[in-house]
Each structure stands twice: as C-alpha cells, then as structure tokens.
Amino acid sequence: MKAPLPVRIVVDNPRIRPVLLWSFLARLPLGMVFEALLFGVQKATGSLQLAGVVTATAAVSTAVGAPVQGRMLDRYDKKVVVRWFAVAQVLTLAVLSFVTATDRLPSGVLIALAVAVGFTIPALSAMTRLVLKNGTPAGDLNAAFSLDATTLEFIFIIGPALAAWGVVAAGPSVVFGASAVCVLLGTAFFLYTTDPTWFRTGATDEADEHGGRKGRRKRVVPGRAVAWFVPSIVLCAIPLGVVEAGLIQLTVERGDSITPVGIALSLLGVGSLVGGLVFAAVRWNAKLSVQFVLLSVAHFGILAVLITRPNYVVTGVVLVLAGLFVVPLLSLTSQLLDRLSPPEAWAESQSWGGAGNTAGSAIGLTLGGVVAGVSGSLTGFVVATVIAVVGIVVALPAFRGGQDLSGTVVAEKVAQP
C-alpha cells in the first residue's frame, strides 16, 4: 500500500526534506511578528489604539511589498533578491528588538518600523511553491501545494500562540530577536540546500543560465486572467474576517463570555489542517477552476448557516466543517495562479495572490467590526455571504480567459556580457 501523497513528497524526495524544514523555520515569524507587534506595542506604550495602528500598518505594507518583490524575482536572480530582502528583514527585526526593550517608544518610530517589517518579508512562500513545483513530479502538484498551504496554516495557528506566550513570559524584545534568528538561519539554509535549477520559472531562466548572461530581464505584466482573479482572491478572503467580528458581536448581544467564540474559531483552524491534509492525499480530476468554484460554494454555503445565529455548539460544528475547505482553497488559488500566469511573471502573480489574501483578511476584520458593531451580528453574517457570492462570480471571467498567458512586455532585456 502506497503512503499518502503528502508523505510521499517528503519520503520520496530526500533532497527536498531539508528545503521544507528550513522554509518552515524561516516562515515561522510570519505567524509571530504581527501578534508581537500588537501585544508588544500595547504592553510597552499602554495604548491599544496605537498597537492596532502599528499592526495594521505592517499588514498594509506587506500587501504592498509582496508584488514589488515578486516583480524583482521575475527580473533578477531569485536567490539574490530573497537574500537581500531577508537581510533587510533581519535588521528591521533586530531594531524592533532593541527599541521595544526601552520604556518609551515614539509612535513615529514604531510606524516606520512597521512599514519596514511588512515590506521586507522575504518571498519564501512563493519560492517554496516554486521549489515544490520543480522538485516534485508534475502529477503531485496538488499534493505539493496543499502540503505547503497546510504548513502555512499551521504557522498561522501556532505562531500567534508562541508570540503571545513569549511577550508575556519574556517581553516583545525577545520575540522579535528570536524571529530575526529564525529568518536568518532559515533563509540562509533554504537557499543553500535548494537545487539552483528549482528556482527556474521558464525558458528565460534556463537560457540565461546556459548563456552566462546576467542583468535585468524584460518585465512581463501578468495577463488579463490574473488581473481578474486577484480581485476575487481579495473578495473571497473578506468573509472569514467579517464572520469573526460578527461572532464576537453575537456574544455582546447575548451578554455571554467571548470564550465559546474563541473555542469555535480554534476549531476552524483544526478543520483547516485536516482539510488540507485530506485534499493533498486525494486526486480530483476535475478542472482547477471547477474545483475552486465548487469548494468555494461549499465553504461559504456552510458559513451562511450562521445567519440563523445558532447556539455555540452548532457554531463550532459549522466552523469545523467550513474550515475543511480553507487550505484546499488556498492550494487551488496557488495552482490557478500557476496556470494563469505567464512563466516570465510567475513570482509576481504568486505574490499578488498572497497580497490579495492579506488585504482581504485585513479588510474583513475592519469591515466586520464596523458592520456588526453598528448593525448587529445578523447583518454581518448576511454581508459576509453576499461578498462571498460576488467573489466567486468575479473569478469566472479569469477562468474563461485562462488560455491568454502572454502577458504584456513593458521593458526590454538589458544583458551584460
């Protein structure tokens, strides 16, 4: 009996094991830094409002910086780009570690550092998917991308808990310092252990390598299909944030403790991990676009049950079932971007996907807080459902235009002998 596909990817590819290990270590701060900013700034300054502004600034900076870095990855040597962004990230985290050890923190300095820490996050998620794409058999791409999405979800589950514990036990300075060490060691060994050929995205990379040419490549803008799909990614990431805010408002309306909602949201995370592993272990022969639409309908259809404002036990069951589709949808998003983007704009397209998820999550929490706080939890759940439907509909033109992968050339290549 063969082992499940996610296990086979690790077992059957000994060269890829250390790559995944170091990628995990380098990306662990993704789940820690934002939480450390929120708790750390609040603890150091006593202002929850300032802590929220600083954390939101870092999130916006991440969404802005990811496509910029993706564009650079497509035009320049990928290892060099990742290396320098990692160096900038480590230095920023080191400065944060130093300044949060002091009692008085100027708000301007904190906001500037938040911009820097968000903008300089190295694109290791996109590069890990590229390594998995090139380092595993073509038929295992779904399992490989699902394994990576599950790993990332695990990071976002354990990271905040580690950050919260670290801030309470040792202070934010230690959390930022530990994050800097993780990025430094993880990125260095990720780049060292990865086969250089696994960083190729198309014929241009191979031609440059064999021809000995270095320098700036032509810039190719992702095609119309990606331009349609990214807004859908943003819209589909909004409802979970709105639902979370709606559930919190529901406890206020009922005069209950927030504890049951916290437990229910934890069950959402458990469901997402289980769903990711199951999706990685099965082969579904339907088109990726069909899978995306069907799983999105199932995911948001289950969440729509919350419109009835059920008791907390039913709410927990609903979130577990809805969570089963979170990681599969993240995996399908990466696979669709892989299919829809021209090779010369692969990294930028993947980065736009990550930026879309980040922006959508932030918008969802903000919008949910406003809508549910002003109009009640029921309105929040209805708004989440409507946005989900719009998000699915917006994606459809991208799938119809998916064969147009030519992109748009906006700069000629400058080669150096």
N, C-alpha and C positions, 0 to 999 in steps of 0.2 A: 504493500500500500504506500502510495506516494505521500510525502509530507505536504501540508497545505502550502499554497503558493507563497505567502509571505515568509514562511520558514525556509522554503527552498531558495528564495532570493538570497538569504543570508548564508545558508549552509552550502549551496552550490557555487557561490562566488566568493572564495576566500579573500580575493583582493579587495572586495567591496566592503568587507566587515569593518576594517579599521576606518574607512572613509565615513561610514554611517555613525560609528562611535564618536569620532571627532566632530562630525557635523552636529550631533546631538549636544555635545559639550559646548560647542561654540554658540549654539542657538538657545541654550538653556536661559541665558539672560533675557531673551525675548519675553519670557513669562515672569521675569523678576523685576526688571528695571522700572516699568511703568507703575507697578504696585509699590515699589520702594520710593518712587517719586511722590506718590500720593500720601503714603503713610509717613515717609521721612520728612517731607516739607511741612506737613501738618504738625508733626511732633516737634520739629525744630523751630517753627515760627508761631505755632498755635493758631494758624489760620487755615481752616478747611477750604475757604474760598480760594485763597492763593494756591493751595495744593491742587485744587481742581483745575485752575487756570494753567498751572505749570504742566500737569499731566496731559491736559487737552492739547496744549501747545506741542508737546512731544509727539502726540498721536498725529496731529496735522502735519508736522514736519516729516514724520515717517511716510505718510501718504504722498507728500510732495517729492521727497528724496528718492523713493524707490524707482519711479520711472526714469529719473535722471541717471541714476546708477545703472539701470538696465540699458539705457541708450549707450552709455560708456562701455558696458560689457560687450555690446554688439559691434562697437567700432574699434576697440583697443584690446590688448592682451588681457584675457579674463583674469588670470592669476594676479597680474599686476594691479588691476582695478580692485579686486577683492582684498588684496594685501594692504593697499593704501587706505581703503575705507576702514578696514579692521584696525589699522594703526590709529586712525583718527578717532574711532570709537573707543579704543582702549585709553587714549589720552583724555578724552572727554569724561569717561567714567572715573579715571584717576583724579581729575579735577573735582568732579562731583563728590568723590570720596573725601577729598581734602576739605572742601567748603562746608559739607554737611557735618563735619566734625566740630565746626565752630558754633557759637551760640546765636550769633546774629547773621542773617543771610539777606542781603539786599534782593528785593524782588526782581530787579532788572537782571542781575547776575543769574538768578535761578531760571528765568525765562530764556535768557540767551543760551544757557547750558542745555535747557530742554530742547531748544531748536537744534543744537549741535548733536545731542544724543539721539534724536529721532532721525536726523538727516544722514548720519554716518553709519547707521546699522548696515553691516556688510550683507550683500545679497546671497547669503548662504542657502536659503531655502530654494531659490531659483537654481543655484549651482548644484545643489544636491539632487534636484529633479533631473537636471541635465546629465549628471553622472549616472543616475539610475537609468535614464533613457539610453545612454550609450554603453553602459556596463552590464545590462541585463538583456536577455533575449527579447526580441520585438513583441512576441506574444504575451510576455509578462508585464507589459507596460502598465496595465490597470492595477495589477498587484503591487508593482513598484511604487506607483504614485499614491496608491491607497495606503501603503505602508508608511510613506513619508508624511501623508496627511494625518495619519493616526499618531505618528511620533510628534508632530507639531501640536496636535490637540492635547496630547499627554503633557507636553511642555507648558501649555497654557492652563492646564489643570494643576500641576504640581508647583509651577513657578510662583504664582501668587501666594500659595501657602508657605513656600520657603522664604519668600520676601517678607511676608507678614511676621513669621516667626523670627527671622533674622533682625528685623527692625526692633521688635520687642526685646529680644534677648541681647543683642549686641549693638544696635543702632544702625541707621541708614548708611553710615560711612563704611561699615564692614560689608554690607550687602553690595554697595557699588564697587568696592575693592575686589570682592570675590567675583563679581560679574566681569570686571576687567580681566582678571586672571583666566576665567573661562573663555572669553573671546580670544585672548592672546594665544593660549595653548591650543584651543580647539581649532581656530583658523589656521594656525601655523602647521599643525599636523594634518589637517584636512587637505591643505594644498600640497604638503609633502608626500602624502600617501596616495594621492589620486593620480591615476594614469593620465598623462597630458592629453592623450587622444580623446579622453572622455569629456573634455571641455569644448569639443567641436560642436558647432551648430549647423554646419553646412559646407558646401563645396568651397566657399571663400576661405574658411579657416584652413582647410586642407591645402588649398593652392598656396596660401601664404606660407604655410609651414614647409612645404616641399620646395617652394621657390625661394625661400630665405628672405622673403620680403617682410618688412616691418613698417609700421606707421599707421596713419588713420585710414580706416576703411570708409567706403561710401556709406552714408546714412540712409537706411531704408525705413520709412514710416510704416507701421503695421497697417494692413489693408482694412477695407470697409467692414469686413466681418468682425474683426477685433473691436473696431470703433463702435459697433452696435452691441457687442457682447459685454463690454466693460460697464456701461450704464446698468445693464441687467444684473451684473455682479453686485454693484452698489445697492440697487433696489432690493435684491434678494438677501442682502446682509442686514438690512434695516429691521425687519420684523422681529428677530430674536431680541434685539435691544428694546424695542417697544413693548414686547411681551414681558420682559424682565421688569421694566418700570411699571407696567400695568399690574403685575403680581404684587409688587411692593405696595402700590396704591390700594390694592384689594385688602391687604392686611390693615391698612389705615381705616378703610371704610368699615371693616368688621370689628375694629378695635382689638385685633389679635397681635400676637408677637410675630416678628419677622422670621423667627426660627423655622417654621414649616416651609416658607418660601426658599430659605437658604438650603434646606434639605432637598427640596424639589429641584432646584437649579443644579445641585450636585448630582442628582440622578440624571439630569440632562447630559452632564459630562460623562457619566458612566455609560449611558446609552450610546453616545457618540463613539467612544472607544470600541465598544462591542460591534457597533455597526461598521466601523472602519475595518476591523479585522475580518468580519464576515464577508464584506464586499470585496476585500482583497483576495479572499480564498475561493471565490466563485468566478466562473466565466459566463458573461452575459453577451450573447452575440448581437444584440440589438445595436443600432447606431448610437453613438455617444450622445447625439442631440436628443434622440428619443429617450434614452436613459435619464438624461438631465431633466427633461420635461416631466416624465412620469414620477421620478423621485421627488422633484420639487412639488408637484401636485400632492403627493402622499404626505410629504413633510409639512407643508403649510395647511393641508386639509386636516391633519391631526391637531395642529396648533389652533385651528379655528374652533375646536371644541371648547376652548377656554372662553369663548363668547358667552357660553352658558354659565360662566363663573361657578364651576363645580367646587366641591369640598377639596381639602388639601390632599387627601388620598388619591382621588381621581386626577387631580392636577399633577401629582407625582407620576402616575401611570402615563398620562398624556405626554409629559416631558421626556420620560424614558423612551416612549415609542417615537416621538419626534426626533429625539437625539440619535436614533439609529440611522438617520439619513444625513446627519451633519457632515461627517467625514466623507461618506461616498460622494456628496455633492461637491465638497472641496476637491476631491480627487478628480471628479469629472470636469470641474472648472479648469484645472491644470491640463488635463488631457485635451479638452476642447481648444484651449489656447495654443497648445502644441500643434494641433491640427489646423487651426485657423490662421496662424501667423506664418509669414514667410521666414525661411531659415535665417535671413540676414537681420531680422528683427525679433528673434526668438526670446532673448533675455528681456527686452523692453516689454514685449507682450506679457510675459510671465510676471514682470514687475507691476504692470498695470493691474493684473489680476489681484496681486497682494495689496496694492494700494486701494483698489475698489473694496475689498473686504474690510480693510482697516477703516476707510472712510465711512462705509455703510454701518459698521458696528458703532462708531462714534456718533453718527447721525441718529441711529436708532435709540441709543440711550438718552440723547438730548431731546429728541422729538417725543419719545415715550414719556419722559419726565414732565414735559410741558403739557402734552395732550391728556395724559392720565391725571396729572395734578390739577388741571383746570376743569376737565370734563368728566373725569371718572374712569375707572378701570375698564368698564364696558366699551367706552369709546376707544380706549387704547387698543383693545383686542380687535375691534372692528377695523380700525385704521391699519393695524398690522396685517390683517387679512387682505384688505384692499391693495396695499402696497405690494404684497406677495404676488397677487394676481397680475398686477401691472408689470412686475419684474419678469415674470415668466413670458408674458406677451411681448415685451421689449426684446427678449432674446431671439424670438422667432426669425426676424429678418437676418440675423447673423448666421443662422443655420442655413437659410436659403442661399446666402451669398458666400458660403464657406469654401467654394471652389476658387474664389478670387484671392489667391495668395501672393499676388505680385508685389503688393506694397507700392510705395512711391519713393523713388530715388530723389533725395534733396541735396546731396553733396557728392562730388566725385572723389574717388580714392586718391590719396596722395601717398605714393610709395617712395621708400628710401632704399637705395642700393645696399 
